[in-house]
Amino acid sequence: MTQATISATMRRAVTDHFQHRCCYCLSSEHIVGAEFTIDHIVPQALGGSSDEDNLCLACWRCNLLKRNRIAAIDPETGVTVRLFNPRIQNWFDHFVWQEDGLVIAGLTPVGRATIGALRLNRVTLTNARCLWIDAGWHPPLSTET
């Protein structure tokens, strides 16, 4: 991803649209204490543009794990499906919080494939979620702006 192609105005618009949360794991910049990255939903390497409708906010780890992918295998069906697109799909249609917000479960092939590809229940993240839950900061109950 080429951060230099994203203007400060565009970064603010994308960050505000996603409420300062990673569009994949829903972690908050405010809780993490670090500025997240602007992710190209369809990577530039695959012809994706830097138009706002192809940009989302992602934490560093989700962005690194996503790399230049747009698809992954649904572990339940074995079928390759597109990864979750936060600009055109609702998070809660594809994912659900389990264990009071500790774990993300997939409701659809898209959700399950995205969880696997981005490791949305990685140990470091679930450990952090445990602390955030205890503090009353997690889970977010909406992705509405």
Phi, psi and omega in degrees: 000140181254096181300327185299338181280353183259117180288161178299323179295317179294318178302315179298317181298315180292315180299315179294318180302319182265016174053036178062028179239147173298128184289348181260304183263352180065016173295151183259135174304322184294325179282315182292326180081026179217146176288132179275173181265160170266121183257138171275115182303308167262111185303149178303325180297339179254016177094006180290146182268173173259023174288150185305325182288357175246011182243144174216169178265132180222142173293162185301317184291316178299319180297316180295321180287329179290322180052226182259033183262149172235355182216159176203172182271131172287118184295340181278320184255341184078007182268139175280128181228161175294147173289161178305132178248103185291349178276334184236355180237148178270129183307315185285354171278340186243343184224158175216146175280134173238164180054047177059027176107000182284323187235142173261128176248149179270132178266340186224168174304320178300314180297311181297318180295320180293318178302315180293313184294319184261002180047057186292351176243032179300150187304314182298325181285319178292326175298317178295316180302323179302315178293319181295322178296313179301326180279350181082018183262353189212149005268155172292138183263358183207156171243014180289143177266000000 
